Structures are given as structure tokens and as C-alpha cells.
Amino acid sequence: MSSGQLEGKVAIITGAGGGIGRITALVLAREGACVTVAEINESLGQETVAQVTHAGGQSLFVRTDISQEADVRAMIAATVEKFGGLDILVNNAAAGSPKDQDILSMDVEVWDYVMLVNTRGPMLGCKHAIPEMLKRGGGAIVNIASGSALTGQLGLPAYSAAKAATISLTRSVATLYGQQGIRCNAIAPGLIMHGRLAPVFPAEHLQIDAENVLTPYQGTPDDIAKAVVFLASDNARFINAHVLPVDGGLLAHTPTFAQARALGQQRVAYDAPPA
Ligand SMILES: NC(=O)c1ccc[n+]([C@@H]2O[C@H](COP(=O)([O-])OP(=O)(O)OC[C@H]3O[C@@H](n4cnc5c(N)ncnc54)[C@H](O)[C@@H]3O)[C@@H](O)[C@H]2O)c1
């Protein structure tokens, strides 16, 4: 069911060939936006466009490698040509590496690749989207970061650093262009299972996540999509440079939460009762 929060808006979402991106493209279109699907994988991107169109939305596929400036420039140009302008950019595409495990074993090629896609990509998106948004008096950028940017992780050092850079980029863009009508916010998702991740994600880790979120269920791509719509819409008109965790409260509590709960402790009493 649509409430038309984005009626008349033009949006681009990168990396919308599956997972969070595809669902977000569908939800953006359901809310009334015309949606460009910018994806490095042509068949996955075309499938998303087919699903949006089938659901009654308007969509365009542009094969895009977000790390390449010519591609990003062409992504913006094709969108403006097809839909007449640009209001919303969702920097969602990301890439990782199975070799992004530890600092001591880090190949500089792995570090550079993860940084290239995950930091240069969103920067290029902002660089080329903002001038088009300014022509319409402003716009909204939503950068998909990660909870990994906000805490230390046992692994993923390059990915985590890149996502932290995305948060910093978010604040820079909002600071530089906020008074000209550009809102730039970030979402920090927690673990979000979807079709591509489910077969490869270890069940024990899912269980650990379930024990530590502050909800009786885990997050879905739809949870991220709804947060994107909110931040992209005029309902969030006074929200800028914000980082919104969408993680079931995972980062809000003491790291010993799950163990304490397993011991049945509600709270620790530090003061001995009077004798
Ligand atoms: N799924 C999670 O648990 C989770 C948690 C925290 C943050 N995130 C973030 O949410 C976003 C979406 O996550 P996801 O799980 O759906 O990811 P995913 O890996 O399933 O999808 C990413 C998409 O980006 C595309 N892509 C990769 N490199 C690209 C490039 N250079 N140019 C254009 N497209 C490219 C891929 O083809 C893929 O379709 C990412 O930014 C990710 O870092 C996800």
C-alpha cells in the first residue's frame, strides 16, 4: 500500500540488483518516485527494473560501476534525460572481499578495492548528483553505511573503515550544501538477511545477532527501505547530517547484554542491602 510520500520525485539507487537495494527500489517506486536502477550487474539490474515496472512503477536501468566517474556522470545524465531532473540519490552499492579479514594479512590491493568502491563511489554520486538537485532547489541523499562503521569488528577492517568514511562524507555534504537545500543522511543497518546472504551466512552468527538485538525479530530489507523513504521524503525536512542506525537497537546497549541475560540478570545491584 502506498501513501505517495515521494510522488513526483526522481530517485537513483545504486546497487539495486538485489538485497536491500532491490527492495528499496520497489518501495521508492511504490511511494511514487521514478527510479533509476544503477547497477554493475546488468542482468540483476534489469530484473529489478522489470519488477518495478510490473508493480506499476516507472524505472530505468543504467549499467553503472560507481567507482568510475564516467559511469556516474552517465548515470545522472541518463536519469535527467529520462525523468527530467533528480531529487533523491541513494548510495547503496557496496563491495567487500573475503580477504578483508585482518590488518596483519591485509593486501593493499584488497584495501584499495574496498575503499575504491565504498568511498569513492558514494563521493562520485554526491559530486554529480548535487548540481542537478540544486537546479530543483535541493534534494535528499541517503548513504547506506553500516553498523560496522560505528564499532570495532572481528574482521572487515577495510569495509568498516570505508563505511566510517561514508558517514564522514555524509556530514561534509550536509555541511557544505545544507543551506542550499541538500539533505544528506546516512543509515547504519544492522544485520539484514536476504536471498543472496542467507545461503552463505553462518547460522551461529544469526543466533548471536538474534540474542543481541532489542527486538523479538531480525531486520529485513524492507526495514531499511522504509527508513530510506522517510529520510528521502519531506517528512524528514529538518533532519540533516544524521546517522540513523536501523539495527533493532543492537548498538544501544552494553556489549555484555546477551551474557547477562543468559545469566538471568535484570540489573546488577552494586550496593549491598543494609544488614
Ligand atoms: N545486508 C546487511 O546485513 C548489511 C549490513 C550493513 C550494511 N549493509 C549495506 O547495505 C547496502 C546493501 O547491502 P546488501 O546486503 O543488499 O548488499 P549486496 O552485496 O547484496 O548488494 C550490493 C549490490 O551492489 C552491486 N555493486 C557492487 N559493486 C558495484 C559497483 N562498483 N557499482 C555498482 N554496483 C555495484 C552488486 O552487484 C549488488 O547488486 C550496502 O551498502 C551494504 O554495505 C548491509
The ligand as an SDF file (V2000), in Angstrom:
LIG
                    3D

 44 48  0  0  0  0  0  0  0  0999 V2000
   22.9510   -6.8510    4.4170 N   0  0  0  0  0  0  0  0  0  0  0  0
   23.4600   -6.4150    5.5680 C   0  0  0  0  0  0  0  0  0  0  0  0
   23.4550   -7.0930    6.6080 O   0  0  0  0  0  0  0  0  0  0  0  0
   24.0910   -5.0320    5.6320 C   0  0  0  0  0  0  0  0  0  0  0  0
   24.5110   -4.5630    6.8860 C   0  0  0  0  0  0  0  0  0  0  0  0
   25.0810   -3.3040    6.9730 C   0  0  0  0  0  0  0  0  0  0  0  0
   25.2090   -2.5240    5.8320 C   0  0  0  0  0  0  0  0  0  0  0  0
   24.7860   -3.0140    4.6280 N   0  0  0  0  0  0  0  0  0  0  0  0
   24.9320   -2.1420    3.4610 C   0  0  0  0  0  0  0  0  0  0  0  0
   23.6900   -2.0600    2.7820 O   0  0  0  0  0  0  0  0  0  0  0  0
   23.9170   -1.9270    1.3720 C   0  0  0  0  0  0  0  0  0  0  0  0
   23.2070   -3.0470    0.6350 C   0  0  0  0  0  0  0  0  0  0  0  0
   23.6230   -4.2830    1.1990 O   0  0  0  0  0  0  0  0  0  0  0  0
   23.2240   -5.6770    0.5600 P   0  0  0  0  0  0  0  0  0  0  0  0
   23.4040   -6.6940    1.6190 O   0  0  0  0  0  0  0  0  0  0  0  0
   21.9240   -5.5750   -0.1510 O   0  0  0  0  0  0  0  0  0  0  0  0
   24.4200   -5.8340   -0.4960 O   0  0  0  0  0  0  0  0  0  0  0  0
   24.5720   -6.8120   -1.7480 P   0  0  0  0  0  0  0  0  0  0  0  0
   26.0210   -7.1750   -1.7950 O   0  0  0  0  0  0  0  0  0  0  0  0
   23.5570   -7.8930   -1.7190 O   0  0  0  0  0  0  0  0  0  0  0  0
   24.2400   -5.8460   -2.9590 O   0  0  0  0  0  0  0  0  0  0  0  0
   25.1420   -4.8620   -3.3660 C   0  0  0  0  0  0  0  0  0  0  0  0
   24.8740   -4.5690   -4.8300 C   0  0  0  0  0  0  0  0  0  0  0  0
   25.8600   -3.6370   -5.2620 O   0  0  0  0  0  0  0  0  0  0  0  0
   26.2930   -4.0290   -6.5430 C   0  0  0  0  0  0  0  0  0  0  0  0
   27.6410   -3.4990   -6.7620 N   0  0  0  0  0  0  0  0  0  0  0  0
   28.8210   -3.9700   -6.2730 C   0  0  0  0  0  0  0  0  0  0  0  0
   29.8280   -3.2290   -6.7200 N   0  0  0  0  0  0  0  0  0  0  0  0
   29.2890   -2.2470   -7.5000 C   0  0  0  0  0  0  0  0  0  0  0  0
   29.8340   -1.1720   -8.2490 C   0  0  0  0  0  0  0  0  0  0  0  0
   31.1530   -0.9570   -8.2820 N   0  0  0  0  0  0  0  0  0  0  0  0
   28.9950   -0.3690   -8.9240 N   0  0  0  0  0  0  0  0  0  0  0  0
   27.6450   -0.5870   -8.9030 C   0  0  0  0  0  0  0  0  0  0  0  0
   27.0800   -1.5950   -8.2390 N   0  0  0  0  0  0  0  0  0  0  0  0
   27.8900   -2.4210   -7.5330 C   0  0  0  0  0  0  0  0  0  0  0  0
   26.2600   -5.5520   -6.5200 C   0  0  0  0  0  0  0  0  0  0  0  0
   26.2100   -6.0880   -7.8260 O   0  0  0  0  0  0  0  0  0  0  0  0
   24.9950   -5.8130   -5.7080 C   0  0  0  0  0  0  0  0  0  0  0  0
   23.8540   -5.9130   -6.5320 O   0  0  0  0  0  0  0  0  0  0  0  0
   25.4210   -1.9360    1.1980 C   0  0  0  0  0  0  0  0  0  0  0  0
   25.9100   -0.6090    1.1970 O   0  0  0  0  0  0  0  0  0  0  0  0
   25.9100   -2.6600    2.4320 C   0  0  0  0  0  0  0  0  0  0  0  0
   27.2560   -2.3290    2.7560 O   0  0  0  0  0  0  0  0  0  0  0  0
   24.2410   -4.2400    4.5080 C   0  0  0  0  0  0  0  0  0  0  0  0
  1  2  1  0
  2  3  2  0
  2  4  1  0
  4  5  1  0
  4 44  2  0
  5  6  2  0
  6  7  1  0
  7  8  2  0
  8  9  1  0
  8 44  1  0
  9 10  1  0
  9 42  1  0
 10 11  1  0
 11 12  1  0
 11 40  1  0
 12 13  1  0
 13 14  1  0
 14 15  2  0
 14 16  1  0
 14 17  1  0
 17 18  1  0
 18 19  2  0
 18 20  1  0
 18 21  1  0
 21 22  1  0
 22 23  1  0
 23 24  1  0
 23 38  1  0
 24 25  1  0
 25 26  1  0
 25 36  1  0
 26 27  1  0
 26 35  1  0
 27 28  2  0
 28 29  1  0
 29 30  1  0
 29 35  2  0
 30 31  1  0
 30 32  2  0
 32 33  1  0
 33 34  2  0
 34 35  1  0
 36 37  1  0
 36 38  1  0
 38 39  1  0
 40 41  1  0
 40 42  1  0
 42 43  1  0
M  CHG  2   8   1  16  -1
M  END
$$$$
